[in-house]
């Protein structure tokens, strides 16, 4: 740690230790500086006569030999545009968000502070996982025919890539596929500058080595074979680490691993649906635009703007419930999936009759189990110990849908949403569609907005306001037990 502090202070002596230096100058200096150093080294390598050593580690032999120098000016021009007209302005625009991430201390601006090694390591792991997930889906989205032709085809002009072309792409692709996945992790983790700087250094090296055209065994961490293969095949290896490709079967070999699909795959899928929806609502709450949406807000003036300190606290709990509690439970119950035959029906699509029946049973059992488990958690000491956390939001936001204790998350959310699937022995296809509905409904119920022809959240919003009404999902159990409100009150509220 002493050496790390020494070199960090040396860098800050050069750049200055203001927040602008820490959050704008240093990340761009690392990213852009490394880019041209590595691009220059591999340009020299590409221009050299190919020795046996270089041929041995060249991924696509006899390509870029010699290098097409006529294409380089346009590549360099586009890369410089992306770096200085997209990347640097983007880092300046998002800089104010640093002060809205829930840090109630000057530490975020004290760029000389070096956090403990365990925190740097934790940040690094979370950054990598979030970037892998977001990059995979965004990159794969840009391979949709329409988006590919307009925005991504430029990058694939190099079927055998070179290092200088790593950021040769359309500005929109550079913004959404390259820059955005790099910012999500630091935002969610409220990380210190040095954690971000170390990770940016690693990520920059990974990106540039992925496009160098060589795979030297000394750089085991920066294995470039997967991304080079992607440039050859186009429809394989969309990710960075290979985790998402392994889950989705888009790696070298197509895989149907039931354990991975029913555990990691299903959790990543539902988490992606949840976070995409939550971020949509969060943007509405934060910018409070467009104004015409205000007429759909149930409690006008509340959470305008939303408290970002509470948002970051909520996000941490949600991530814990999704990737520690949810993923752990998924592995524990996987043997029951095998027992029900779920491992043998990965590629099966149910008949329409079976699908509809599964959904109807799931809706009914979900309402029954959620009603009783939820109402039980409103009992005295159970409420204080397990459910009070969720009710910190008397006027909830979408992100707070699964902001709760792990115990409540298991019983009220996980079991109630899957009990129907277990009873009906539903396959993976039905499970994914049902859980998509469950995530969207949960988000809507906590969003504070009542959009036409969409999930009606007013009953659950009323529950957060009054506590002792509307414990269920559909309203059937509330009607049976008399825990809905009288019609006169209902009409006034709605």
LUMTIGU-692594 format. One record per residue (C-alpha): residue in three letters; z, y, x. Coordinates in pm, whole numbers, plus 50000, padded with zeros to 5 digits. Each point is the difference from the previous one (the first is absolute). Example, Ala and Ser with C-alpha at 12.3 -4.5 7.8 and 13.67 -1.06 7.14 Angstrom:
BEGIN
ala507804955051230
ser499345034450137
END
This chain:
BEGIN
unk500005000050000
unk500745023450291
unk496434996650131
unk498595005449651
unk502015032049959
unk498935011850346
unk496274996449934
unk500355013549647
unk501685031450130
unk497305003550265
unk497334999449728
unk501915025549791
unk500335022750304
unk496195001649998
unk499335002449625
unk503155018449895
unk502674986449767
unk499305019549682
unk499364980249679
unk496345010250019
unk499754985250348
unk501764968249895
unk498154993349677
unk496555015050067
unk499265004850370
unk501494967850141
unk498444975249749
unk496575016250037
unk500355002550376
unk500794962950019
unk497274989449759
unk497165022050125
unk500974998650367
unk500204962150006
unk496744997649807
unk497945017450264
unk501784983950294
unk499324964849869
unk496545009149874
unk499185013650346
unk501284968750175
unk497984976549782
unk496945022550022
unk500114995050376
unk500474962549944
unk497024998849762
unk497815018850249
unk500934977550292
unk497894969750093
unk501504970349816
unk501964978450241
unk501064964449922
unk503485013349929
unk498785024749736
unk497574975149844
unk502864975149964
unk502025023749782
unk497115016649814
unk500264990849630
unk496335003749910
unk497994991250309
unk496725018150067
unk500885028549762
unk500225036450110
unk498444989250327
unk498925025750088
unk501885024049776
unk497785020349766
unk500625035050138
unk497815016249733
unk502584991349733
unk502985013650191
unk499615037549929
unk500134994849622
unk502984976650041
unk501935024550218
unk499175029049767
unk501304981149693
unk503154988250178
unk500825035450117
unk499455012849645
unk502374973549860
unk502645008050259
unk499955037949991
unk498785007449646
unk501694971449811
unk502884985350201
unk501635031950132
unk499715019149668
unk501414969349821
unk503044999350232
unk500555037349937
unk499704996249622
unk502514971349979
unk502505016450237
unk501965016649712
unk500584965349853
unk502184992250304
unk502605023749856
unk499844983849656
unk500734964250101
unk503684999749912
unk501375010250339
unk503005021849927
unk500645009250362
unk498295018650286
unk499314967150180
unk496454998849868
unk499295032350191
unk502004990350307
unk497144982450171
unk501964993350319
unk502304975949821
unk499354963850101
unk501114974849733
unk501574966450096
unk497644972350102
unk500714979449686
unk498775029049786
unk496845004750206
unk499334962549973
unk500594999849623
unk497705030049955
unk497324983150208
unk500094967949793
unk499935018449666
unk497185022950120
unk497914970050104
unk500484981449672
unk499275030249782
unk496935008950203
unk498754964149982
unk500314999449621
unk498575034749930
unk497204997450259
unk498914965949869
unk499625011149639
unk498455033950080
unk497614984850254
unk499004972649760
unk499505026049726
unk497535018350224
unk497994967750018
unk499215003049629
unk496195004349991
unk500025036049872
unk502755011850231
unk498564980650291
unk496565016049973
unk501385035149972
unk503105000050219
unk500404968950217
unk496494990550111
unk500105025650281
unk502844981750174
unk498144966949977
unk496905013250176
unk501634984350303
unk499924962649923
unk501204995850356
unk502515028650024
unk500855021250302
unk503265018350066
unk498605035049950
unk498854990149647
unk503514990649881
unk500225032149795
unk496275003049936
unk500105000849621
unk499655021949693
unk502745026949979
unk501264985949668
unk500374965550155
unk501805014950299
unk502415017749766
unk500744971049762
unk499584969050218
unk501095012450343
unk502455028749945
unk501704992849666
unk501344965050094
unk501475015950314
unk502115024749801
unk501494978449723
unk502494981250221
unk501495030450176
unk500315017749663
unk501854971249832
unk502284993150298
unk500865036750066
unk499454992250366
unk500775020650306
unk497135015150202
unk500374975950290
unk499714969149777
unk496785014249856
unk498695009550346
unk500584965050142
unk498314983849702
unk497065024350013
unk499534990950366
unk499914962949915
unk497775004949695
unk497545021250194
unk499724973150269
unk499514973149735
unk497235019449826
unk498125007750319
unk500294965050145
unk498814985649666
unk496685017950053
unk499584995750375
unk497874968349981
unk502174980850247
unk503044977949962
unk501984999250322
unk502824974149988
unk502395023450181
unk500085021449682
unk501314972949765
unk501395025349751
unk496625016949972
unk497864970049913
unk496665014949897
unk498284967949884
unk500845004249630
unk498635035149958
unk496984992550215
unk499314970549771
unk500285023749702
unk497245021850144
unk497784969150022
unk500794984449661
unk501015030749790
unk501914979049739
unk502744985950225
unk503035013050189
unk500665032549813
unk503565003750128
unk501605009150331
unk502624973450067
unk498264972149809
unk502894995049757
unk498185013249694
unk496814981650096
unk502024967950025
unk501525005949657
unk496705008949832
unk497894974350185
unk497805026350165
unk500704989250358
unk497824977250209
unk500514970749764
unk500465002849627
unk503444987149908
unk501754990649678
unk503574997850120
unk502094996349681
unk503285008050177
unk498665032950136
unk498225009649677
unk502994992949774
unk502505017650229
unk498705026450241
unk496705005049817
unk501545004049655
unk502705023750126
unk497505021550188
unk497745000749696
unk502735011249759
unk501415024750254
unk496545015350044
unk499585004549623
unk503495014949981
unk499565024950285
unk496535011349898
unk501315007849651
unk503255015150128
unk498195023150240
unk497675011449721
unk502965010249784
unk501835014550300
unk497075023050077
unk500015011649636
unk503745007050019
unk499785017950334
unk496975022749956
unk500495003749623
unk496235001549955
unk497704998849814
unk501905020749746
unk498384983249699
unk502004968650081
unk503225018949926
unk499534993849628
unk500484962750066
unk503345004850179
unk502914987149793
unk502585024050146
unk498175031950106
unk501625018350287
unk501824969350134
unk499094987450350
unk497745030250054
unk499784997750292
unk501544966350067
unk502944998150244
unk498444985850319
unk503394990950147
unk500614977249701
unk496434987050024
unk500434988050359
unk503334983649913
unk498324983049704
unk497024988750209
unk502284982650253
unk501784980249726
unk496684990749836
unk498554987650330
unk503134979350065
unk499794984349654
unk496314992250043
unk499834986950355
unk503494986150063
unk501294989149659
unk496674992649832
unk498384982850295
unk503154979950076
unk500294987649642
unk496294991349999
unk500464976150291
unk503134984949844
unk498294992149668
unk496684988750149
unk500954962849970
unk500135005249623
unk496435013750016
unk498914968050172
unk501894979249742
unk498195018349718
unk496614993750162
unk499435036150101
unk499004990450352
unk497064979649868
unk498525026649770
unk499405028850240
unk496305003449913
unk500294990749632
unk499435025449723
unk501724989649674
unk498184997349670
unk500205031149784
unk502254981849753
unk502424989050273
unk500025034750156
unk500775017649669
unk502734974849918
unk501615004850343
unk500025037849956
unk501464998649647
unk502814976450106
unk500695021550307
unk500225031449786
unk502504983949760
unk502194983550265
unk499915031350213
unk501325021049712
unk502734974649919
unk501244994150354
unk499735036350108
unk501885011649690
unk503014977250052
unk500185003250380
unk499555037749980
unk502625003849728
unk502394977950197
unk499645023450299
unk501205028449777
unk503374982449964
unk502905018750169
unk500444987650355
unk496494985050015
unk498565034149925
unk502035017350271
unk499304973450262
unk496374990449930
unk498235023049753
unk501355035250054
unk497665005550294
unk496934996849776
unk501435025749757
unk500375026650268
unk496645011449864
unk500925012449650
unk496435012549979
unk498224973550205
unk496855001550211
unk497514971450033
unk501124990750351
unk503514993049866
unk498754970749791
unk501624974850235
unk502555023550155
unk503044977849947
unk502394976150170
unk498584966750126
unk502034981049738
unk498525020149716
unk496524997150151
unk500234962050004
unk501344995549646
unk498545029249805
unk496675003950176
unk498954968250179
unk501314972949767
unk499165018149677
unk496445006550117
unk499344964450118
unk501904977849756
unk497024998049765
unk497674990850287
unk502374972050104
unk500314986149648
unk496225000649948
unk499184986950350
unk497635029350047
unk497634999750295
unk499535027050265
unk497235017949809
unk502175005149690
unk503025008450215
unk498135028150178
unk498735015349676
unk503384997349828
unk501845015650294
unk497425027950013
unk500875007549638
unk503724997750080
unk499725024550291
unk497915025149803
unk502374997749702
unk503075004950221
unk498415030250166
unk499005015049665
unk503464993849850
unk501595020350280
unk497245025750049
unk501125026149749
unk496455002849864
unk498634987549667
unk496234997550042
unk497894991249693
unk498834963849968
unk502374989150279
unk503494985050028
unk502535019849793
unk503005008150224
unk502005020549748
unk502414972249903
unk500964992750360
unk500135036950080
unk502455003749709
unk502034971150146
unk500375018650331
unk501155030649807
unk502504982949764
unk500784966950181
unk500984980249687
unk496654996749823
unk496724981950068
unk500964971950238
unk496814980149944
unk496325002750090
unk497994995849680
unk502665012649760
unk500234967049808
unk503444990850134
unk501255035649953
unk498884998649636
unk501734966349946
unk503275011750158
unk499955035349862
unk499855016550342
unk497005021149912
unk500565034349848
unk499775009849636
unk496595011149878
unk501075036349959
unk501295001650356
unk496994980850126
unk497525023949841
unk501895030250136
unk500034985050349
unk496364989549994
END
